[in-house]
Amino acid sequence: MRISDFFHPLDIVPDLSSLTKEGALRELTGKLLERYRDLDGEDILRLLLERERLGSTGIGGGIAIPHAKTPRVEKPILVFGRSTTGIAYDALDGKPVSLFFLLVSGSNSLDVYLTLLARICRLAKDRALCGRLLAAEDPADMYACIEEQDSLL
């Protein structure tokens, strides 16, 4: 299983404008809805915020991996976003978050969900990849960086 099986260059927000956690999650959810119009954006946002109340998905190092499960999704969906200024996100290390990997998955595919979440975590911990994502010119470059690194896992 590869991240590119659940991810497309159109699923990238190259410059998040939000300054808050909720705003960033709203922007990322909005991007998700551009290709998956039949989903309920408010419901997904609610699920993401509920998950954040359990504990921040800001894992440190400028990375957040917000995630939620809903029965309305058959196949996992990944959206990537970048903030050039960083967003206060209550990350584990207390630092702003610049790179976001949002994952929404179906409630019935726990094994796929956990496997994909683990792959995303391994990618996100790669400092060289994070540097390339921060320096990337456009969504196509960001997608290529993620796809290339994912193929090495």
Secondary structure, 3 states (H helix, E strand, C coil): CCHHHHCCHHHEECCCCCCCHHHHHHHHHHHHHHHCCCCCHHHHHHHHHHHHHHCCCEEECCEECCEEECCCCCCCEEEEEEEEEEECCCCCCCCCEEEEEEEEECCCCHHHHHHHHHHHHHHHCCHHHHHHHHHCCCHHHHHHHHHHHHHHC
